[in-house]
């Protein structure tokens, strides 16, 4: 029924062509008229100097051009979505016109001010102006005047304005809070140095609790953990090493290719080249990298849990009412996530986001958003709310919610495997059905379209992000597929004599894996091109509902193939020891990766002109190196020390004895050894 409504009643959405720009005489007219408003004398004086400043011999031509190009109007409902990169671009043009540099302060600082209505249903324009900084406190009067001469039909009162300045009033090293955070980081670094020296001098034989806790910060100990496999080789699914690092790189490249749009002059050429090239879908559909993470998360949890309880141990198995066990189960997850997460949250909010000489875009600036919304991240509820603080961390909140729910599926599979499989399947299908309902109701595309939005779909990708993309109920499928995979791998591990697989079996398994991955990755092309017919509408809906699950099934089959010995050179590559430290650092790398993504584009000359993708991949490489540099610091000072301390203080020693091996298993092992 929903499909019928979708196909018969849905009409294409008409999309505005973009932002309206204005010529130099028109903007100078606005500057002159503004001087007649009820403004402070200081503001009027600074407005009167704008023309002279822009035409001064020391003012670069690019500064003058950028100043006039920064004034604009555009659709209100697309301010924070389809058109956001152009509004940000104009903001940077305004800041550039001030002539600020890292080492010198401009004599004519600027503020880029804008207004849009939070009620996206209102068909009113959004506006932006570039005004001298002395007028910043009176920006609303100037925005009203700009609206009056550009859109006189808009008469509703302006209820929201915001500005970003061409230079921080004080640089980070002049402010107490960033300095305190810097000192805190230096203190942690010194603690690691002291612990490492103590370790080298005294060894690991620490007799006091204080010495043991100090050793938890030893770089010597923790570096070994980064590069060493577990003592029990069967406890590790080695192909996950390459998959985890590859997904991290994939995520960074995707984000880099998104955020560069705000710094790019010929952005429309870039968008067309990204969307029209079939093989660029590995970038335009990069959000599937999160589904790899979710699949891996479910797999690791399930595999380790079932391996423990399928072993011959007499330790009492948890039940639905084993409250102590499940509290420890959740406690370990919090200890695993919190140290690196909170370390990053503090560093990004208090210091890193204010390190550059000018602020970032206010709607996404951690220095502005995180002081208001940090608690959502701390409680892991950012994905079920507005996800304002460090928005790329929505995945951590979503996966934590899945972890909270995981005992339902783990115990179901353990107690009654058929019931567990049915439960997982039903939840996956319900999630797919919810995707269908949301896509139909909002006319969403199958996934977020972050480059170019075909007219047949709702172009508001921020609405898509907040209402569908990050919400746990729509994304649980890959996690449950991972749980089912972990269960199967744990059962396979118990088989005493692994069967020799036929060529037909191997070909079938590889075919399923490749089909799932290819369909999930490249099946988006018809939607990207906006192919519109009844058949294609049905396809878009089907793809939107199932592509993440199908892709995750393909990844799950690939993991199963590699772990069961039929992966060949693919498994050899993915299981390479080269990926071991990179995979172990991936959580901290994910937390930090957005900082260098934005940083490198802010440091190169503005604007960027697109010719080929090669310079962008060079940026990605530099961003990746910086990301892992920060990840090493984060891991060494917070993540691994916290896990070491947990083992010291909170681990519960348990005595285990072997269960009697079933006679059938004993006989099987005996017969096998006799044949040998």
C-alpha positions as CSV (number, residue, x, y, z in Angstrom):
1,X,0.0,0.0,0.0
2,X,2.8,2.4,0.9
3,X,4.4,1.6,-2.4
4,X,1.2,2.5,-4.3
5,X,0.9,5.8,-2.4
6,X,4.5,6.6,-3.2
7,X,4.3,5.9,-6.9
8,X,0.9,7.4,-7.6
9,X,0.6,10.5,-5.3
10,X,4.2,11.7,-5.0
11,X,5.1,14.6,-7.3
12,X,8.6,15.8,-8.0
13,X,10.0,18.5,-5.7
14,X,10.8,21.8,-7.4
15,X,14.2,23.0,-6.4
16,X,15.4,26.5,-6.5
17,X,18.3,27.2,-8.8
18,X,20.6,28.4,-5.9
19,X,21.7,31.6,-4.3
20,X,21.1,35.0,-5.8
21,X,24.2,37.3,-6.1
22,X,24.4,41.0,-6.6
23,X,26.7,43.4,-8.4
24,X,29.0,45.9,-6.9
25,X,26.8,49.1,-7.4
26,X,23.9,47.4,-5.8
27,X,25.9,46.4,-2.7
28,X,27.5,49.9,-2.5
29,X,24.0,51.3,-2.5
30,X,23.2,49.1,0.4
31,X,26.3,50.3,2.2
32,X,25.3,53.9,1.6
33,X,21.7,53.4,2.7
34,X,22.8,51.7,5.8
35,X,24.6,54.8,7.0
36,X,21.3,56.5,7.3
37,X,19.9,53.9,9.8
38,X,19.8,54.3,13.5
39,X,23.3,52.8,14.1
40,X,26.1,53.7,16.4
41,X,28.6,56.3,15.2
42,X,31.4,53.8,15.2
43,X,29.4,51.5,12.9
44,X,28.5,54.4,10.6
45,X,32.2,55.4,10.4
46,X,33.3,51.9,9.5
47,X,30.6,51.6,6.8
48,X,31.8,54.9,5.3
49,X,35.3,53.4,5.1
50,X,34.3,50.3,3.2
51,X,34.6,51.8,-0.3
52,X,37.9,53.4,0.4
53,X,39.3,50.2,1.9
54,X,38.2,48.1,-1.0
55,X,39.7,50.5,-3.5
56,X,42.9,51.1,-1.6
57,X,46.1,50.3,-3.5
58,X,47.1,47.8,-0.7
59,X,43.9,45.9,-1.0
60,X,44.2,42.9,-3.3
61,X,41.8,42.6,-6.2
62,X,40.8,39.2,-4.9
63,X,39.8,40.7,-1.5
64,X,37.5,43.2,-3.3
65,X,35.9,40.5,-5.5
66,X,35.4,38.3,-2.5
67,X,33.7,41.1,-0.5
68,X,31.0,41.8,-3.1
69,X,30.5,38.1,-3.8
70,X,29.8,37.3,-0.1
71,X,26.4,39.1,-0.2
72,X,23.6,36.8,-1.2
73,X,20.0,35.6,-0.7
74,X,18.7,32.1,-1.1
75,X,16.0,29.6,-0.2
76,X,15.4,29.4,3.6
77,X,14.6,25.7,3.7
78,X,17.8,24.7,2.0
79,X,20.2,26.9,4.0
80,X,21.6,24.1,6.1
81,X,21.4,21.4,3.5
82,X,21.7,21.7,-0.3
83,X,23.0,25.3,-0.3
84,X,25.1,25.1,2.9
85,X,28.4,24.7,1.1
86,X,27.7,27.9,-0.9
87,X,26.8,29.9,2.3
88,X,30.0,28.7,4.0
89,X,32.0,29.6,0.8
90,X,30.6,33.1,0.9
91,X,31.4,33.3,4.6
92,X,35.0,32.5,3.8
93,X,35.0,35.1,1.0
94,X,33.9,37.7,3.6
95,X,36.6,36.7,6.0
96,X,39.2,36.8,3.2
97,X,38.2,40.3,2.2
98,X,39.3,41.5,5.6
99,X,42.9,40.6,4.8
100,X,43.6,38.7,8.0
101,X,46.6,36.4,8.3
102,X,47.9,34.0,10.9
103,X,50.5,36.5,12.0
104,X,48.9,39.9,11.4
105,X,45.6,41.5,12.4
106,X,43.6,43.4,9.9
107,X,42.8,47.1,10.4
108,X,39.5,46.4,8.7
109,X,38.1,43.2,10.3
110,X,34.8,41.9,9.0
111,X,31.9,39.9,10.3
112,X,29.9,37.6,8.0
113,X,26.3,37.7,9.3
114,X,23.3,35.7,8.1
115,X,19.7,35.0,8.9
116,X,17.4,32.2,8.1
117,X,14.2,30.9,9.7
118,X,14.3,27.7,11.7
119,X,10.8,27.0,10.4
120,X,11.8,25.3,7.1
121,X,8.2,25.3,5.9
122,X,8.2,29.1,5.6
123,X,8.9,30.2,2.0
124,X,11.0,33.1,3.0
125,X,14.6,33.9,1.8
126,X,17.8,33.5,3.8
127,X,20.2,36.5,3.7
128,X,23.9,37.1,4.2
129,X,25.9,40.3,4.5
130,X,29.6,41.1,5.0
131,X,29.9,44.0,7.5
132,X,32.7,45.8,9.3
133,X,33.2,44.3,12.8
134,X,32.2,47.5,14.6
135,X,28.7,46.8,13.3
136,X,28.5,43.2,14.5
137,X,26.2,44.1,17.5
138,X,23.8,45.8,15.1
139,X,23.8,43.1,12.5
140,X,20.0,42.6,12.7
141,X,19.3,46.1,11.5
142,X,21.7,45.7,8.6
143,X,20.2,42.3,7.7
144,X,16.7,43.9,7.8
145,X,17.9,46.7,5.5
146,X,19.5,44.1,3.1
147,X,16.3,42.2,3.0
148,X,14.3,45.4,2.4
149,X,16.2,46.2,-0.8
150,X,16.5,42.7,-2.1
151,X,13.2,41.1,-1.2
152,X,10.8,43.9,-0.2
153,X,7.9,41.4,-0.2
154,X,9.4,39.6,2.9
155,X,7.9,41.5,5.8
156,X,8.0,38.9,8.7
157,X,10.2,39.9,11.6
158,X,13.7,38.4,11.6
159,X,13.9,36.1,14.6
160,X,17.4,34.6,14.2
161,X,20.8,36.0,13.2
162,X,24.3,34.7,13.6
163,X,27.8,36.0,12.7
164,X,31.3,34.7,12.4
165,X,34.2,37.0,12.6
166,X,37.3,37.3,10.5
167,X,39.5,36.9,13.5
168,X,39.0,35.6,17.1
169,X,38.9,38.5,19.5
170,X,41.7,36.6,21.4
171,X,43.8,33.8,20.1
172,X,43.7,30.5,21.9
173,X,47.0,31.1,23.7
174,X,45.5,34.2,25.2
175,X,42.6,32.4,26.7
176,X,42.6,30.5,30.1
177,X,40.5,27.5,29.1
178,X,42.5,26.4,26.0
179,X,45.7,27.0,28.0
180,X,44.4,24.8,30.8
181,X,43.5,22.1,28.3
182,X,46.9,22.3,26.8
183,X,48.4,22.0,30.2
184,X,46.3,19.0,31.0
185,X,47.5,17.3,27.8
186,X,51.1,18.1,28.6
187,X,50.5,16.6,32.1
188,X,49.2,13.4,30.5
189,X,52.2,13.3,28.2
190,X,54.6,13.7,31.1
191,X,52.7,10.9,33.0
192,X,53.3,8.6,30.0
193,X,57.0,9.6,29.9
194,X,57.4,9.0,33.6
195,X,55.6,5.7,33.4
196,X,57.8,4.6,30.6
197,X,61.0,5.6,32.4
198,X,59.8,3.8,35.5
199,X,59.0,0.7,33.4
200,X,62.5,0.7,31.9
201,X,64.1,1.1,35.3
202,X,62.0,-1.2,37.5
203,X,60.4,-3.6,35.0
204,X,56.9,-4.9,35.3
205,X,57.3,-6.3,38.9
206,X,55.4,-3.5,40.6
207,X,54.5,-4.3,44.3
208,X,52.3,-1.3,45.1
209,X,49.0,-0.3,43.6
210,X,50.3,3.2,42.8
211,X,53.2,1.6,40.8
212,X,50.8,-0.7,38.9
213,X,48.6,2.2,38.0
214,X,51.6,4.2,36.9
215,X,52.7,1.3,34.7
216,X,49.3,1.4,33.0
217,X,50.5,4.5,31.3
218,X,53.8,3.0,30.1
219,X,54.3,3.6,26.4
220,X,56.5,0.5,26.3
221,X,53.6,-1.7,27.5
222,X,50.9,0.0,25.4
223,X,53.0,0.1,22.2
224,X,53.4,-3.7,22.5
225,X,49.6,-4.0,22.7
226,X,49.2,-2.0,19.5
227,X,51.4,-4.3,17.5
228,X,50.7,-7.7,19.1
229,X,48.0,-10.2,18.3
230,X,46.1,-11.8,21.2
231,X,47.9,-14.8,22.8
232,X,45.1,-17.1,21.6
233,X,45.2,-16.8,17.8
234,X,41.7,-18.3,17.6
235,X,40.3,-15.4,19.5
236,X,41.0,-13.0,16.7
237,X,39.3,-12.7,13.2
238,X,42.4,-11.5,11.5
239,X,40.8,-10.3,8.3
240,X,38.9,-7.7,10.3
241,X,42.2,-5.8,10.7
242,X,42.3,-4.8,7.0
243,X,38.6,-4.2,6.9
244,X,38.6,-1.9,9.9
245,X,41.5,0.2,8.7
246,X,40.1,0.3,5.1
247,X,36.7,1.5,6.5
248,X,38.5,4.2,8.4
249,X,40.3,5.4,5.3
250,X,37.1,5.2,3.3
251,X,35.3,7.3,5.9
252,X,38.0,10.0,5.8
253,X,38.0,10.2,2.0
254,X,34.2,10.5,1.9
255,X,34.2,13.3,4.5
256,X,37.1,15.0,2.8
257,X,35.3,15.0,-0.6
258,X,32.2,16.5,1.1
259,X,33.8,19.3,3.1
260,X,36.1,20.5,0.3
261,X,32.9,21.8,-1.4
262,X,32.8,24.7,1.0
263,X,36.2,25.9,-0.2
264,X,35.8,25.2,-3.9
265,X,35.1,27.9,-6.5
266,X,33.8,25.8,-9.4
267,X,31.9,23.5,-7.1
268,X,29.2,22.7,-9.7
269,X,31.7,21.1,-12.0
270,X,33.0,19.1,-9.1
271,X,29.5,17.9,-8.1
272,X,28.7,16.9,-11.7
273,X,32.0,15.0,-12.1
274,X,31.4,13.2,-8.8
275,X,27.8,12.1,-9.6
276,X,27.9,11.4,-13.3
277,X,30.9,9.0,-13.1
278,X,29.7,5.5,-12.4
279,X,32.9,4.5,-10.7
280,X,32.9,7.5,-8.3
281,X,30.1,5.7,-6.3
282,X,32.7,4.3,-4.0
283,X,33.0,7.9,-2.8
284,X,29.5,9.2,-3.3
285,X,28.2,6.1,-1.5
286,X,30.9,6.2,1.2
287,X,28.4,6.2,4.0
288,X,28.4,2.4,3.7
289,X,31.7,2.5,5.5
290,X,29.7,3.0,8.7
291,X,27.8,-0.2,7.9
292,X,31.1,-2.0,7.7
293,X,31.9,-0.7,11.2
294,X,28.5,-1.8,12.5
295,X,28.9,-5.2,11.0
296,X,32.4,-5.6,12.5
297,X,31.1,-4.4,15.9
298,X,28.4,-7.0,16.0
299,X,30.7,-9.7,14.7
300,X,33.4,-9.1,17.3
301,X,30.9,-8.9,20.2
302,X,29.1,-12.0,19.1
303,X,32.2,-14.0,18.3
304,X,34.0,-13.3,21.6
305,X,30.8,-13.9,23.6
306,X,29.9,-17.2,22.0
307,X,33.5,-18.5,21.9
308,X,33.5,-18.1,25.7
309,X,30.3,-19.9,26.3
310,X,30.8,-22.6,23.7
311,X,34.1,-23.6,25.3
312,X,34.4,-26.4,27.8
313,X,34.1,-24.2,30.9
314,X,32.1,-24.7,34.0
315,X,31.7,-21.0,34.7
316,X,28.0,-20.3,35.2
317,X,26.5,-18.9,32.0
318,X,24.5,-15.7,32.2
319,X,20.8,-15.7,32.0
320,X,18.1,-13.0,31.6
321,X,18.4,-12.3,35.3
322,X,22.2,-12.3,35.7
323,X,22.2,-8.7,36.7
324,X,25.8,-8.6,38.0
325,X,27.1,-10.1,34.8
326,X,25.3,-7.8,32.5
327,X,26.3,-4.7,34.6
328,X,29.9,-5.8,34.2
329,X,29.2,-6.4,30.5
330,X,28.0,-2.8,30.1
331,X,30.7,-1.4,32.4
332,X,33.4,-2.7,30.2
333,X,31.9,-1.1,27.1
334,X,31.7,2.3,28.9
335,X,35.4,1.9,30.0
336,X,36.3,1.0,26.5
337,X,34.6,4.1,25.0
338,X,34.7,6.8,27.5
339,X,38.4,7.7,28.0
340,X,39.2,8.3,24.3
341,X,35.7,9.8,23.7
342,X,35.9,12.3,26.6
343,X,39.5,13.1,25.8
344,X,38.6,14.0,22.2
345,X,35.5,15.9,23.3
346,X,37.5,18.1,25.7
347,X,40.3,18.6,23.3
348,X,38.1,19.5,20.3
349,X,35.7,21.7,22.3
350,X,38.2,23.6,24.5
351,X,41.2,24.0,22.3
352,X,41.5,22.5,18.8
353,X,38.4,24.2,17.5
354,X,39.7,27.6,18.5
355,X,43.3,27.1,17.3
356,X,42.9,28.7,13.9
357,X,42.9,32.5,13.8
358,X,39.3,32.7,12.7
359,X,36.2,30.8,13.9
360,X,34.6,27.9,11.9
361,X,31.1,27.8,10.5
362,X,28.8,28.4,13.5
363,X,26.2,25.7,13.0
364,X,28.9,23.0,13.1
365,X,31.6,24.7,15.2
366,X,32.4,22.5,18.2
367,X,33.4,25.6,20.2
368,X,29.8,26.9,19.8
369,X,27.7,23.7,19.8
370,X,29.5,21.4,22.2
371,X,29.2,23.7,25.3
372,X,25.4,23.4,24.8
373,X,25.1,19.8,23.7
374,X,28.1,17.9,25.2
375,X,25.8,15.9,27.5
376,X,24.1,14.2,24.6
377,X,27.5,12.7,23.6
378,X,28.4,11.8,27.2
379,X,25.1,9.9,27.6
380,X,25.4,8.3,24.1
381,X,22.0,9.8,23.0
382,X,23.3,12.2,20.4
383,X,22.0,10.0,17.6
384,X,18.4,10.0,18.9
385,X,18.5,13.8,19.4
386,X,19.8,16.6,17.1
387,X,23.4,15.5,17.0
388,X,24.8,19.0,17.3
389,X,28.2,18.4,19.1
390,X,30.8,16.6,17.0
391,X,28.2,15.3,14.6
392,X,30.4,12.6,13.1
393,X,30.2,10.8,16.4
394,X,26.6,9.9,16.0
395,X,27.8,6.4,15.1
396,X,29.2,5.8,18.5
397,X,25.9,6.7,20.2
398,X,24.0,4.5,17.8
399,X,26.3,1.5,18.3
400,X,26.2,1.9,22.0
401,X,22.4,1.6,21.9
402,X,22.8,-1.6,19.9
403,X,25.2,-2.9,22.5
404,X,22.7,-2.2,25.2
405,X,20.1,-4.3,23.3
406,X,22.6,-7.0,22.3
407,X,21.9,-9.4,25.2
408,X,18.4,-9.9,23.8
409,X,19.9,-11.4,20.6
410,X,22.9,-13.1,22.2
411,X,20.8,-15.0,24.8
412,X,18.1,-15.9,22.2
413,X,20.7,-17.4,19.9
414,X,22.3,-19.2,22.8
415,X,19.2,-20.7,24.4
416,X,17.2,-21.3,21.2
417,X,19.2,-20.7,18.0
418,X,16.2,-20.9,15.7
419,X,14.3,-18.4,17.8
420,X,17.4,-16.2,17.8
421,X,17.7,-16.3,14.0
422,X,14.0,-15.6,13.5
423,X,14.2,-12.7,16.0
424,X,17.2,-11.1,14.2
425,X,15.5,-11.6,10.8
426,X,12.2,-10.0,12.0
427,X,14.0,-7.0,13.5
428,X,16.0,-6.5,10.3
429,X,12.9,-6.6,8.2
430,X,11.1,-4.2,10.5
431,X,14.0,-1.8,10.2
432,X,13.8,-2.1,6.4
433,X,10.1,-1.4,6.6
434,X,10.7,1.7,8.7
435,X,13.1,2.9,6.0
436,X,10.4,2.5,3.4
437,X,7.9,4.4,5.5
438,X,10.3,7.3,6.1
439,X,11.4,7.4,2.4
440,X,7.8,7.5,1.3
441,X,6.7,10.1,3.8
442,X,9.5,12.5,3.2
443,X,10.4,11.8,-0.4
444,X,13.9,11.0,0.7
445,X,16.5,9.5,-1.8
446,X,17.7,6.0,-0.9
447,X,20.6,7.5,1.0
448,X,22.0,11.0,1.8
449,X,22.9,12.8,-1.4
450,X,25.7,15.0,-0.3
451,X,26.9,16.3,-3.7
452,X,24.1,16.8,-6.2
453,X,20.4,16.3,-5.5
454,X,18.1,15.2,-8.3
455,X,14.9,17.1,-8.6
456,X,12.8,14.0,-8.0
457,X,13.9,13.8,-4.4
458,X,13.7,16.0,-1.3
459,X,17.0,18.0,-1.5
460,X,17.2,18.6,2.2
461,X,19.9,16.1,3.1
462,X,20.2,17.5,6.7
463,X,16.6,16.5,7.3
464,X,17.5,13.1,5.9
465,X,20.5,12.9,8.2
466,X,18.6,13.9,11.3
467,X,15.4,12.0,10.8
468,X,16.6,8.8,9.1
469,X,20.3,8.4,8.5
470,X,21.5,8.5,12.2
471,X,18.5,7.1,13.9
472,X,19.1,3.6,15.5
473,X,15.9,2.1,14.4
474,X,16.8,2.5,10.7
475,X,20.4,1.2,11.0
476,X,20.3,-1.9,13.2
477,X,20.3,-4.4,10.3
478,X,24.1,-4.5,9.7
479,X,24.7,-4.9,13.4
480,X,22.4,-7.9,13.7
481,X,24.0,-9.4,10.6
482,X,27.3,-9.1,12.4
483,X,25.9,-10.8,15.5
484,X,24.7,-13.7,13.3
485,X,28.0,-13.9,11.6
486,X,29.9,-14.0,15.0
487,X,27.6,-16.8,16.1
488,X,28.3,-18.8,13.0
489,X,32.1,-18.2,13.2
490,X,32.2,-19.3,16.9
491,X,30.3,-22.5,16.0
492,X,32.7,-23.1,13.1
493,X,35.6,-22.7,15.4
494,X,34.4,-25.6,17.5
495,X,34.4,-28.1,14.6
496,X,37.4,-30.4,15.4
497,X,38.0,-31.4,11.8
498,X,37.3,-28.6,9.3
499,X,35.7,-29.9,6.2
500,X,37.3,-29.6,2.8
501,X,35.1,-27.4,0.7
502,X,34.3,-28.1,-2.9
503,X,35.0,-25.6,-5.8
504,X,31.3,-25.2,-6.2
505,X,30.9,-24.1,-2.6
506,X,33.8,-21.7,-2.8
507,X,32.4,-20.1,-6.0
508,X,28.9,-19.8,-4.5
509,X,30.2,-18.1,-1.4
510,X,32.4,-15.7,-3.3
511,X,29.5,-14.9,-5.7
512,X,27.2,-14.0,-2.8
513,X,29.9,-11.8,-1.2
514,X,30.7,-10.0,-4.4
515,X,27.1,-9.5,-5.4
516,X,26.2,-8.0,-2.0
517,X,29.1,-5.6,-2.0
518,X,28.7,-4.6,-5.6
519,X,24.9,-4.1,-5.4
520,X,25.2,-2.1,-2.2
521,X,28.0,0.1,-3.5
522,X,27.1,0.6,-7.1
523,X,23.3,0.1,-7.1
524,X,22.9,3.8,-6.2
525,X,23.6,5.1,-9.7
526,X,20.0,5.2,-11.0
527,X,19.0,7.4,-8.0
528,X,22.0,9.6,-8.4
529,X,21.0,10.3,-12.0
530,X,17.4,10.9,-11.0
531,X,15.9,8.3,-13.3
532,X,12.2,8.7,-12.9
533,X,9.5,6.2,-13.9
534,X,7.2,3.9,-12.0
535,X,9.7,1.1,-12.3
536,X,12.7,3.2,-11.2
537,X,10.7,4.7,-8.3
538,X,10.1,1.2,-7.1
539,X,13.8,0.4,-7.5
540,X,14.8,3.5,-5.5
541,X,12.5,2.4,-2.7
542,X,13.7,-1.1,-2.7
543,X,17.4,0.0,-2.8
544,X,16.8,2.5,0.0
545,X,15.2,-0.2,2.2
546,X,17.7,-3.0,1.7
547,X,21.0,-1.8,0.2
548,X,22.7,-1.5,3.6
549,X,21.6,-5.0,4.7
550,X,22.6,-6.5,1.3
551,X,26.0,-4.8,1.5
552,X,26.5,-6.0,5.0
553,X,25.6,-9.5,4.0
554,X,28.2,-9.3,1.3
555,X,30.8,-8.1,3.8
556,X,29.7,-10.9,6.3
557,X,30.2,-13.5,3.6
558,X,33.7,-12.1,2.8
559,X,34.6,-12.3,6.5
560,X,33.3,-15.9,6.7
561,X,35.2,-16.8,3.5
562,X,38.5,-15.4,4.9
563,X,38.1,-16.8,8.4
564,X,37.3,-20.3,7.2
565,X,40.3,-20.7,5.0
566,X,39.0,-20.1,1.5
567,X,39.9,-16.4,1.2
568,X,43.2,-17.0,-0.5
569,X,45.2,-13.9,-1.3
570,X,42.4,-11.6,-0.1
571,X,42.6,-13.0,3.4
572,X,46.4,-12.8,3.3
573,X,46.2,-9.1,2.4
574,X,43.4,-8.3,4.9
575,X,45.1,-10.2,7.7
576,X,48.5,-8.6,7.2
577,X,50.3,-7.6,10.3
578,X,50.8,-4.2,8.7
579,X,47.1,-3.4,9.5
580,X,47.3,-4.5,13.1
581,X,48.4,-1.2,14.8
582,X,46.3,0.8,12.3
583,X,43.2,-1.2,13.1
584,X,43.9,-0.9,16.8
585,X,44.1,2.8,16.5
586,X,40.9,3.1,14.4
587,X,38.6,4.1,17.2
588,X,40.7,7.1,18.2
589,X,41.4,7.9,14.5
590,X,37.6,8.0,13.9
591,X,37.1,10.4,16.8
592,X,39.8,12.8,15.5
593,X,39.6,12.5,11.7
594,X,37.3,15.4,11.1
595,X,39.7,17.9,12.6
596,X,42.5,17.4,9.9
597,X,39.8,17.1,7.2
598,X,38.8,20.7,7.9
599,X,42.2,21.9,8.9
600,X,44.1,21.1,5.6
601,X,41.5,22.9,3.5
602,X,41.7,26.0,5.8
603,X,45.4,26.2,5.5
604,X,45.7,26.1,1.7
605,X,45.0,29.2,-0.4
606,X,41.3,30.0,-0.8
607,X,39.5,29.3,-3.0
608,X,40.3,25.8,-4.3
609,X,39.8,25.3,-8.0
610,X,38.8,21.8,-9.2
611,X,40.5,20.2,-12.2
612,X,41.2,16.6,-11.1
613,X,40.8,14.5,-8.0
614,X,44.5,14.0,-7.5
615,X,45.1,17.1,-5.3
616,X,42.1,16.0,-3.2
617,X,43.6,12.6,-2.7
618,X,46.9,14.3,-1.6
619,X,44.9,16.2,0.9
620,X,43.3,12.9,2.1
621,X,46.8,11.3,2.6
622,X,48.0,14.3,4.6
623,X,44.7,14.2,6.6
624,X,45.2,10.5,7.3
625,X,48.7,11.0,8.6
626,X,47.6,13.8,10.9
627,X,44.6,11.7,12.0
628,X,46.8,8.8,13.0
629,X,49.3,11.0,14.7
630,X,46.5,12.3,17.0
631,X,45.1,8.8,17.3
632,X,48.4,7.6,18.7
633,X,48.4,10.3,21.3
634,X,44.8,9.7,22.3
635,X,45.3,5.9,22.5
636,X,48.5,6.2,24.6
637,X,47.2,8.8,27.1
638,X,43.6,7.7,27.5
639,X,42.3,4.6,25.8
640,X,44.9,1.9,26.6
641,X,45.8,3.2,30.1
642,X,42.1,3.1,31.0
643,X,41.7,-0.5,29.9
644,X,44.9,-1.4,31.9
645,X,43.5,0.2,35.0
646,X,40.1,-1.5,34.5
647,X,42.0,-4.9,34.5
648,X,43.8,-3.9,37.7
649,X,40.9,-2.5,39.7
650,X,37.7,-4.0,38.4
651,X,38.6,-7.4,37.0
652,X,37.0,-10.3,38.8
653,X,39.2,-13.4,39.0
654,X,37.2,-16.5,38.2
655,X,38.0,-20.1,38.6
656,X,37.1,-22.2,35.7
657,X,37.2,-25.9,35.2
658,X,36.7,-27.9,32.1
659,X,33.4,-29.4,31.4
660,X,33.3,-33.1,30.4
661,X,33.7,-33.3,26.6
662,X,30.7,-35.1,25.1
663,X,31.5,-38.7,24.1
664,X,30.7,-38.0,20.5
665,X,33.3,-35.3,20.4
666,X,35.9,-37.5,22.2
667,X,35.2,-40.4,19.8
668,X,35.5,-38.1,16.8
669,X,38.9,-36.7,18.0
670,X,40.1,-40.2,18.7
671,X,39.2,-41.6,15.3
672,X,40.8,-38.6,13.7
673,X,44.0,-39.2,15.5
674,X,44.0,-42.9,14.8
675,X,43.6,-42.2,11.1
676,X,46.5,-39.8,11.2
